[in-house]
Amino acid sequence: MSNFRPCLKFTIGIDIWAGVMQTTNVLNIRIDYQSFSAPAVFREKDVYAGPAPYLPHSLVLSSENRSPMSRVFLTLGAVNAFLCVALGAFGAHGLKQRLSTDMLAVYQTGVQYHFYHALGLIAVGLILLHLPASRLLTWSGWLMLAGIVLFSVSLYVLSLTGIRGLGIITPFGGVAFLSAWAMFGYGAWTAK
């Protein structure tokens, strides 16, 4: 007889889609533990395998129809979103006393547009999962990344150094952003 008592029971449903073959695995796991300080002990594991609900083959993401660029843009988007949070926190806490109000506003504009387009890169990556052959969406992602470098980075450097000549680069980043969103919309609209 065990001195463990059941504390939590939950079910996890996992859908596995591999080409035309579709299966569902459901795991029922009971986690038992002795006290809050003791590590969890897995005592029971029941696995049920049965048929998955029908999904059209066009929605199934197998290795044959997945765009390698989707992984690139999802990763770039996640890295840029991380940088946005770090740069925003640095601006709010580290630069508030060092920059003038105008330069702090310039810095915050760079962070704001950087964040919008980090989310745009993630959106491009997600859409490319479903439209892997879309060259317009791929170009849209690269233009968003170029816009981040030209627009946001130039605003970061401008606000930190005060070199006004860098302001001439910023509009090229804005044009890259506009072109990226136009390509994104047109690519999504014309996708087959």
VMD Tcl script that draws the C-alpha trace (Angstrom):
set ca {
  {0.00 0.00 0.00}
  {1.31 3.39 -1.01}
  {1.44 6.43 1.26}
  {0.95 8.76 -1.74}
  {-2.41 10.42 -2.26}
  {-3.84 11.57 -5.61}
  {-3.84 15.34 -5.99}
  {-4.38 16.12 -9.65}
  {-5.75 14.34 -12.70}
  {-5.78 15.88 -16.15}
  {-6.06 14.92 -19.81}
  {-3.88 16.10 -22.65}
  {-5.07 15.66 -26.25}
  {-2.35 15.54 -28.87}
  {-3.19 15.58 -32.56}
  {-0.51 14.23 -34.83}
  {-0.89 15.06 -38.51}
  {1.46 13.24 -40.85}
  {0.43 13.35 -44.49}
  {-2.88 11.57 -45.00}
  {-2.58 9.38 -41.90}
  {-4.21 11.05 -38.92}
  {-4.21 9.77 -35.35}
  {-5.09 11.18 -31.96}
  {-3.34 10.24 -28.77}
  {-4.97 11.09 -25.46}
  {-2.87 10.80 -22.33}
  {-4.52 10.43 -18.94}
  {-1.99 11.09 -16.23}
  {-2.57 11.01 -12.49}
  {0.09 12.87 -10.56}
  {0.57 11.81 -6.96}
  {2.81 13.43 -4.40}
  {3.43 13.22 -0.71}
  {3.82 16.87 0.23}
  {4.32 20.22 -1.42}
  {8.09 19.91 -1.04}
  {8.32 16.36 -2.47}
  {8.84 15.97 -6.22}
  {5.94 14.77 -8.36}
  {5.77 11.03 -8.94}
  {4.02 9.66 -12.00}
  {2.10 6.56 -10.92}
  {-0.41 5.89 -13.68}
  {-0.23 6.39 -17.41}
  {-3.08 5.36 -19.70}
  {-2.73 6.00 -23.40}
  {-5.66 5.85 -25.79}
  {-5.09 5.97 -29.53}
  {-8.06 6.51 -31.79}
  {-8.98 8.23 -35.04}
  {-8.66 11.98 -35.33}
  {-11.42 14.21 -36.63}
  {-11.28 14.82 -40.38}
  {-9.25 17.75 -41.65}
  {-8.89 18.54 -45.36}
  {-5.49 17.51 -46.66}
  {-4.74 21.12 -47.68}
  {-4.67 22.09 -43.98}
  {-2.38 19.26 -42.96}
  {1.13 20.55 -42.37}
  {3.55 17.87 -43.39}
  {7.23 18.28 -44.11}
  {6.49 18.30 -47.86}
  {4.27 21.40 -47.84}
  {5.82 23.39 -44.99}
  {7.81 26.44 -46.07}
  {11.35 26.58 -44.65}
  {10.93 30.35 -44.59}
  {8.10 30.10 -42.07}
  {10.59 28.91 -39.46}
  {12.97 31.74 -40.36}
  {10.32 34.45 -40.00}
  {8.83 32.97 -36.82}
  {12.31 32.92 -35.29}
  {13.16 36.43 -36.50}
  {9.84 37.69 -35.14}
  {10.40 36.10 -31.75}
  {13.97 37.43 -31.49}
  {12.84 40.93 -32.50}
  {9.91 40.86 -30.04}
  {12.38 39.89 -27.29}
  {14.63 42.80 -28.33}
  {11.65 45.18 -28.29}
  {10.81 44.30 -24.71}
  {14.45 44.65 -23.65}
  {14.95 47.93 -25.52}
  {11.64 49.31 -24.23}
  {12.58 48.51 -20.65}
  {16.03 50.00 -21.18}
  {14.45 53.17 -22.54}
  {11.91 53.45 -19.74}
  {14.34 52.78 -16.91}
  {17.85 53.51 -18.14}
  {17.40 56.42 -20.52}
  {14.67 58.46 -18.84}
  {17.17 60.59 -16.92}
  {19.81 60.71 -19.68}
  {17.84 61.76 -22.77}
  {15.86 64.89 -23.41}
  {12.10 64.56 -23.74}
  {12.32 64.89 -27.54}
  {15.02 62.24 -27.90}
  {13.17 59.89 -25.55}
  {10.08 60.25 -27.77}
  {12.23 59.41 -30.83}
  {13.56 56.33 -29.03}
  {10.04 55.24 -28.03}
  {8.84 55.63 -31.63}
  {11.63 53.30 -32.72}
  {10.61 50.71 -30.12}
  {6.93 51.04 -31.03}
  {7.45 50.44 -34.76}
  {10.01 47.74 -34.02}
  {7.40 45.88 -31.97}
  {4.67 46.24 -34.60}
  {6.93 44.73 -37.22}
  {8.23 41.97 -34.95}
  {4.58 40.90 -34.73}
  {4.38 41.35 -38.51}
  {7.30 38.93 -38.94}
  {5.47 36.39 -36.78}
  {2.33 36.89 -38.88}
  {4.33 36.31 -42.08}
  {5.76 33.10 -40.60}
  {2.31 31.85 -39.61}
  {0.75 32.66 -42.98}
  {3.66 30.97 -44.78}
  {2.74 27.76 -42.96}
  {-0.48 27.76 -44.99}
  {0.78 29.47 -48.17}
  {4.33 28.11 -48.52}
  {4.68 28.98 -52.21}
  {3.92 32.70 -51.76}
  {6.95 34.70 -52.85}
  {5.11 37.96 -52.07}
  {4.77 36.97 -48.41}
  {8.44 35.99 -48.28}
  {9.45 39.36 -49.73}
  {7.09 41.02 -47.27}
  {8.97 39.43 -44.37}
  {12.37 40.50 -45.69}
  {11.10 44.07 -46.23}
  {9.78 44.16 -42.66}
  {13.20 43.12 -41.39}
  {14.89 45.75 -43.59}
  {12.43 48.33 -42.29}
  {13.27 47.43 -38.70}
  {16.96 47.95 -39.40}
  {16.55 51.15 -41.41}
  {13.75 52.76 -39.39}
  {13.97 51.59 -35.79}
  {17.72 51.14 -35.53}
  {18.33 54.55 -37.10}
  {15.98 56.09 -34.51}
  {17.78 54.27 -31.70}
  {21.16 55.54 -32.87}
  {19.79 59.05 -33.53}
  {18.30 59.33 -30.05}
  {21.38 57.95 -28.29}
  {24.05 59.87 -30.24}
  {22.17 62.98 -31.34}
  {23.58 62.71 -34.88}
  {20.81 64.35 -36.91}
  {22.25 63.12 -40.22}
  {20.94 59.64 -39.45}
  {17.42 60.99 -39.89}
  {17.90 60.72 -43.66}
  {17.92 56.88 -43.37}
  {14.67 56.64 -41.43}
  {12.28 57.38 -44.35}
  {13.76 54.46 -46.31}
  {12.74 52.21 -43.44}
  {9.24 53.68 -43.56}
  {9.04 52.93 -47.29}
  {10.20 49.35 -46.56}
  {7.43 49.01 -43.96}
  {4.79 50.34 -46.37}
  {6.01 48.05 -49.16}
  {6.04 45.07 -46.80}
  {2.43 45.58 -45.73}
  {1.31 46.17 -49.32}
  {2.99 42.92 -50.39}
  {1.55 41.12 -47.37}
  {-1.99 42.19 -48.27}
  {-1.62 41.52 -51.98}
  {0.05 38.16 -51.35}
  {-2.73 37.07 -48.99}
  {-5.42 38.28 -51.41}
  {-4.00 36.55 -54.49}
  {-2.96 33.31 -52.79}
  {-4.30 30.12 -54.28}
}
mol new
graphics top color blue
foreach p $ca { graphics top sphere $p radius 0.5 }
foreach p [lrange $ca 0 end-1] q [lrange $ca 1 end] { graphics top cylinder $p $q radius 0.2 }
display resetview
